[in-house]
Amino acid sequence: MSGQSPNEYYDSLCQAEVSIKDVISVIWKNKFIIAIVSIVCAVAFGIYIYNQPNIYKSEVLTVTAKQNQQSGLGDLAGKLGGFASLAGISLPQESDNTEIILVTLKSKKFVMELIEKHNLYPELIAATNWLPQQNKLVYDPKMYKEQTNEWIREVSFPVQQKPSGQEAYEKFMDVFSVSKKSESGTILLSVEHLSAVRAKQWLDIIINDLNEVMRATDVDEAEKNIAYLKVLLNKPEYVALREVLYGLLEEQVKTIMLSKVRDNYALKVIDPALVPEMKDKPRRLLFVLVGGLLGSLLSIFVVLTRYFYKNS
């Protein structure tokens, strides 16, 4: 109201009220056009989303397996304690096992080796649909020949005709998710796939391969520790530490023994993955409603723009 008299302010309010009434009147007069455009957009969105394949999501809840054996040079440092400092031994500390597992699951090395080992390239890149009755994946015939396992897609540099590990990694990370629940300490893994069966199988493969990788890593580290301890035992300056060193040597041997008998070496499954019965997406009804809403907003915008342009 600054700079305006009461009468001018009242007149401006009346003008604004008239403008709002004009807008409502214009919308009402063009209601059939707005309705038709909204229906057309909803139908168009419906046709598009109807032709999109279902995506199924499988989840597995795990927890870090209890480590009864010691592994890593960090454990050596912990065991030696003051003896290590006295002898001048400098050993790195062991990292949190949960964080190592999370980083490994997302690492390019692990994922690319997993894809190569189980030949997941076609399922990641060329699959277009899934036939539940036959439990069969359908592949794009312009990209991949299933009978001969041959890639025939047309691509431009730097993309290769046969998918590279890096391309497959990016596709894999779009459908794979892993997260740590801080309140319970559990780790949730999930996979989205065209095939409900393969979504579950992929999780089984991921957990099994992770356990094998972590097992092999700890065994390799334990063997290196054993070799290192044997060198120390043969040095006269470590005579006072022989009892401690023999204890450490025993722990490393136990690590190797237990790694060969434990199935759930790194991750223990709490709630196993299941073959999902219901799709996770797309949400077709919601997509159609959004299409209708966008059509309404678009048509209203066009109608009002034409009205104000003609009366400007």
N, C-alpha and C positions, 0 to 999 in steps of 0.2 A: 504493500500500500504506500511505500515511500515515494514521494513526488507526485502522488495522485490525490485528487479530491475524493470525498466519499462517493459523489455521483459517478465520477469516472471509474472508480473501483467497482461499483455496483454494475455499471454498464459492461465492464470487461468480464465480470462473472456471468452476466446474462449471455454475452457473446459466446463464452466458453460452453455454456449449457446448450446453446443453440447448435454449436459445432458438434458436440457429442450426440445430440439428437440427429443431426445430419448424417453422422457416421453410421449410427444404428439404422437409420432409414435407408441409406445406400446399401448396407449389408442385407437388410431385409428384402429390398427390391431385387437383389441379385442372388437370393437364397438358392434358386434352382441351379444357377451356374455354379455356385460354391459347392452345392451338394453333388452335382455331377462330377466336378473336378475331384472332390474328395473320394468319391466312389471309384473313379478311374485310377487314382493313385493307390487306393487300398487294394484294388484288384491287381494292379501292376506289381505292387510289393508282394502280394499273395502269390502270384505266378512265379516271381523270382524265388521267393523263399521256399515254395513248394518243391522246386527243382533242386534245392540244396540238400545234400545227403545228411543223414543224422550223424551226430557225433556223440560217442559214448565215453564216459569217464569212469575209470576204475581207480580206487585208492587203497593204500595199504599203510597201516600205522605200525611203526617200528620203534625200538629203543636200542641204544648202543649196548652191545653185548658186554657183560661184566668181564673184565680182564683179570683172570686169576694168575696169569703169568706176567712177568715183567718183560718189556721190550724197549729197545732204543737205547742210545747212549745217554739219554736223559736219566734213565733208570740207574745206569752205572754211576752217574754223578750222585744221585740220591743215596745209593747204597754206600758208596765210598765215603761220602760226607767229608769229615775232617781229614780222613786218611788221604783222600784224593788231593785236597789242598796241600797237605803236608808233602805229598810225593810230587807235587807240581803238575798234576794231571788236570787238564782243562777240558771238560765235556759239556756239550750243549744240553739244555733242559728239554724235556719232552713236551710237545704241544698238547692241547686239549683234543682228545680223540674224536669227540663229536664234531668239532670244527674241521678236523681233517677229513672226516667222512663227508660232510657237506661240500667242502671244496672239491673233493675227489669226484663226487657225483656230478658236479657242474663243469668239471675240467674237460678241455678239448681232448686230451689224451685218452681219458677213460671212455668218453662218449664215442669218439671216432673209432676206437678199437672195438667197442661193443657193436657198433653199426656194421663194421667190416666183418667181425667174427660171425654174426648172425645174419648177414646180408639183408639188412633192413632198408636198403636204398629204395627198392621198388615200393614198399609199403609206405615209406615216408614221402616220396616225391611223385610216383606215377599212379597210385591208387586213387580212384574216383568214387567208388561206391562199394557197398558190402551187401551180399545176399544172405540174410540170416538163415533161411531154410537150408541152403547148401553150405553155409559157413564158408563162403567164397568171396574173396576180394576181386573187384573189377578194376582193371588197369586201363589207362588211356592208351588206345592202340596207336596213337600218333607219337607216343613217347617211348613205349616199352613193349617188347614182345616177350610175353610170359613163357611161351613154349621153348624159346631158345635163349632166354635170359639175356636179351640183346636190347641195348638202348638205341633208339632211332630218332630221338627228338631233335628238332632244329633249334639251335641256340646260337648266340653271338658271343664273341670273345668279351670277357675272360671266362664266361661259363662254358663248361665242357659238356660234350654230348653225354658221356657217362658221368654222373654226378660225382663231385669230389667229396672228400671227407669234410671239408669246411662247409660246403653247401648243405650236406646232410646234417652237420652239427647244428646249423642255424634252424633248419626245419625241425630237428628233434627238440631243441629247446623251446620251440613254440608250443609243443604239445606235452612236454614233460615239466613237472613242477616238484620242487622239494623244499620243505620249510620245517623249521624247528619251533615247537611249541614251548615257549619259555616257562610257562607255569607247570608243565608236567615233565619237561625234558624229553618228550617223545619227538620223533621225526616222521612227518607225513609226506609220502610220495604219491604222486598221481600222474596218470597218463590219459590223454584224450586221443581217441582213434575212431576211424570209420567203423571198425569192427569191435564189437563188445568183447569178443573172445580174445582178440589180439591185444586189446588194452590191458586185460588181466595178465596175459602171458608176458607182455613186455615188462611189467612190474616184477614178475617172478625172475625173468632173465636179468634185470638190472640188479636185484638184490643178490642173486646167485653170483653174478660176475663181480660185484663189489666185494663180497666175502672172499672170493678167490684172489682178487687183486690185493686186498689188505692182508690176507694170509701169506701170499707170496712175498709181499714187502717185509712183513715182520720176520719171516723165516730167513730172508736174505740178510736182514739187519742183524738177527741173532747169530747167524753164521759168521758175519764180520766181527761181531763182538767177541765170539768165542776165539777167533783167530787173534784178536787184539789182546785178550786176556792171557792166552797162551804165551804170547811174546813177553808180557809183563811177568809171568810166572818164572820165566827163564832168566830174568835179570836179577842179579844178586842184590841190587839196591832196594828191591821190593820184597825181600824176605819177610819183613815184619808185617806185610800186607797179604801174605799168602792165604791165610785163613779166610779173609774177606774176599780175596780174588777167587778162591775155590767156591765160595758161596755164590758169587756172581756167575761163575761158570756153570754151576748147577742150575741156576735160574734160566740161563739162556738155552741150555739143553732141554729144560722143561717147556720152554716156549715152543721149540721145534716139535716136541712130542705132542703137546696139546693142540697145536695147529693142525695136526693130521687127523684128529679125532673129533674136532668141533665143527659141526655144520654151520651153525649161526656164529661165524667168527667175528664179524664186525657189527652186523645188525641182527637183532632178534625180532621176529614178527610178533606183534601183539594182536593186531586185528588184520587177518589176511585179506588179500585182494580177492574180489569176487567178480564174476562176469555180470556187468550191469544189465538189468532187465529193461530199464527205462533210459531213453536218450537224455543227454545233458543239454544239448542244443541242436539246432536252432529253436528258439521259442517263436513258433510261427504266428500264433494269435497276436502276441505282443507286437511282432514285426508288422502285421497287417494294420493294427490299430495306430501304430506310429506313422505308417504310410498315409492312412486316412487323415490323421491330424496334420501332417505336413502338407497334404493336399489342400486342406481347409485354410491353413495359414497362408499358403502361397496364393490361393484364389482370392482371399480377402485382401491381401496386399496388392494384387493386381487391380482389383475392383476399386479400391480406395485411391490407388495411384492415378488411375484413369479419371476418377471423379475430381480429384483435386487439381489435376493437370488441366481439365476442361474448364474448371471454374477459377483458375488462377488469373 
